[in-house]
Amino acid sequence: MLVCFLAPSFVHAAPVTLILTNGDRLQGDLLERNQETVTIKHQLLGEMTISTKTISQLNTDYEALVQQTPQSEKALAQQPVIEPAGLVPLEPEDQGLFGTGWLADWERRFDVGLAGSSGKSNNSQVNIAFNADLATEQARINSRTAYFYAKSEDETSDNSFFTAINRDWLRPTTPWFHFAGGRFDIDRFKDYDYRVNANGGFGYEFANTDSWLFVGRTGVGFNKTFGGERQEFTPEGLLGLETRWRINSAQRLALSNTLYPSFDSFDAYRNLTSFDWILDLDERAGVSLKVGMTNEYDTETEDGVSKNDFKYTLSLSWSL
């Protein structure tokens, strides 16, 4: 924290060095600082007001400050409340995905997983995913897109793709919220070629802290399948639980289970379960290890096709 903030009665401004985003440096006496601008007095250029968006670091020269501070004020400046000299980082503005401005202020991650074996049996597996999340006081948005491919003994055993998005409309004064979501699936090993699913309803936050989120959902929707042996329109309900837990600064867990009971038949339903464990390997580079598992159970799957669709992934994940 800057000395001039802690002791506003000082008659001397704090000497500072500004490191700009383009690499330039400016030295002067700090006159004023707020969320948007920093004002300094430069020895040659005089008083200058600079936007914080163009400043990457602000360095306070405590040694110079002590040299120019009167003896009565030096004792105050040396009190324990003064932190050691160091850099004061200014958080850079999010420029969006690859600097395009798209998905600015979202948490964006790209996952890649590769696995294989050769010898008595030849197996290979590839999974690619892109996740984007946004959380504000008014909205919570989760987007997932993933592709899976697997081959065993030169025969393809998995070739599937999905993209899904869900939005929660939050109310800061109550744990109740309403939501809407949808999902599109392509799977060459199902009894359909394509499937569209959409739903909406109400939810409740049982817990929402910096480290733990636990919500429940209930609503209605439909799923429509196209192609293959199964071309159906099915109205269905939705009952779901979802939790996210930040175990510590390096580990996170996410678990969800959603039941979709059919309105056409009492004993027909789908159940979708997902689990992710993320371990941060290099925070600066934004690299993490991700272990994921998903399973969808569908009672209406045609004979000859497994009612369970279980997938597991081991991926490296990068923040974008």
Buried (B, 14 or more C-beta within 10 A) or exposed (E): EBBBEBBEEBEBBBBBBBBEEEEEEBBBBBBEBEEEEBBBBEEEEEEBEBEBEEBBBBBBBBEBBEEEBEEEBEEBBEEEEBEEEEEBEBEEEEEBBEEEEEBBEBEBBBBBBEBEEEEEEEBBBBBBBBBBBBBEEEEBBBBBBBBBBBBBEEEEEBBBBBBBBBBBEBEEEEEEBBBBBBBBBBBEEBBBBBBBBEBBBEBEBEEBEEEBBBBBBEBEBBBBBEEBBBEEEBEBBBBBBBBBBBEEEEEBBBBBBBBBBBEEEEEBBBBBBBBBBBEBEEEEEBEBEBBBBBBBBBEBBEEEBEEEBEBBBBBBBBEB
